[in-house]
């Protein structure tokens, strides 16, 4: 699982994906596919791809919308998140074929 895979998944499913870094900070991949580490000011001393490889637990949070329609955030293990990736990749490929 690569960061690019999470970015595609977050855009396709309109979710925010949170995971903890080894230094205690948190990375959030937004519904726009942008990986952010809140609190970082300047060049980080770590590589997000390496941190993602280390992460085992993720929080999936629905993107903003009408509050009544949003499901609750939920935890997902690496295996569950990985199983969601082929579905997102297939949907993206189908869209490109239609263009």
C-alpha positions in Angstrom: 0.0 0.0 0.0 1.4 3.3 -1.1 0.5 6.9 -0.2 -0.8 7.4 -3.8 -3.2 4.5 -3.2 -4.6 6.2 -0.1 -4.9 9.5 -1.9 -7.0 7.8 -4.7 -9.1 6.0 -2.1 -9.8 9.2 -0.1 -10.9 11.1 -3.2 -13.0 8.3 -4.5 -14.8 7.5 -1.2 -14.8 11.1 0.0 -13.2 10.2 3.3 -10.3 11.4 5.5 -7.8 8.8 6.4 -5.9 9.3 9.6 -2.8 7.3 10.7 -0.3 7.7 13.5 3.4 8.4 12.8 6.1 6.8 14.9 7.0 10.2 16.4 3.4 10.6 17.8 2.1 13.0 15.2 -0.7 12.1 12.9 -1.0 12.2 9.1 -4.4 13.0 7.5 -5.1 12.2 3.9 -7.9 14.6 3.0 -10.9 14.0 0.8 -8.9 16.0 -1.8 -6.0 13.6 -1.7 -3.7 15.9 0.2 -1.5 14.3 2.9 -1.1 16.7 5.8 0.7 16.5 9.1 -0.9 19.1 11.4 1.6 20.9 13.6 4.6 20.5 11.2 6.2 23.8 10.3 9.0 23.3 7.9 10.7 20.3 6.3 9.9 17.1 8.2 12.6 14.7 9.4 10.6 11.7 8.2 9.3 10.2 5.0 5.5 9.6 4.8 5.9 6.5 2.7 8.0 4.9 5.4 5.6 6.0 8.1 2.7 4.6 6.1 4.5 1.2 5.8 4.8 1.2 9.6 1.2 2.1 10.3 -1.2 -0.7 11.2 -4.4 1.1 12.3 -6.3 3.8 10.4 -9.3 6.0 11.2 -11.7 6.6 8.3 -13.7 9.8 8.7 -16.4 10.8 6.3 -15.8 14.1 4.6 -17.9 17.2 5.5 -21.5 17.2 4.4 -24.9 17.5 5.9 -24.3 16.2 9.5 -27.5 14.1 9.5 -26.1 12.0 6.6 -22.6 11.4 7.8 -21.7 8.0 9.3 -19.5 7.9 12.3 -15.7 7.7 12.0 -14.5 4.1 12.2 -11.2 2.3 12.7 -9.8 0.0 10.1 -6.8 -2.3 10.2 -4.3 -2.3 7.4 -5.8 -5.4 5.9 -9.3 -3.9 5.7 -7.9 -0.7 4.1 -5.9 -2.7 1.6 -9.0 -4.6 0.6 -10.7 -1.3 -0.2 -7.9 -0.2 -2.6 -8.6 -2.5 -5.6 -12.2 -1.2 -5.6 -11.1 2.4 -5.7 -8.4 1.6 -8.4 -11.0 -0.2 -10.6 -13.4 2.7 -10.4 -10.7 5.2 -11.3 -9.7 3.1 -14.3 -13.3 2.8 -15.5 -13.7 6.6 -15.4 -10.5 7.1 -17.5 -11.8 4.6 -20.1 -15.0 6.5 -20.5 -13.1 9.7 -21.3 
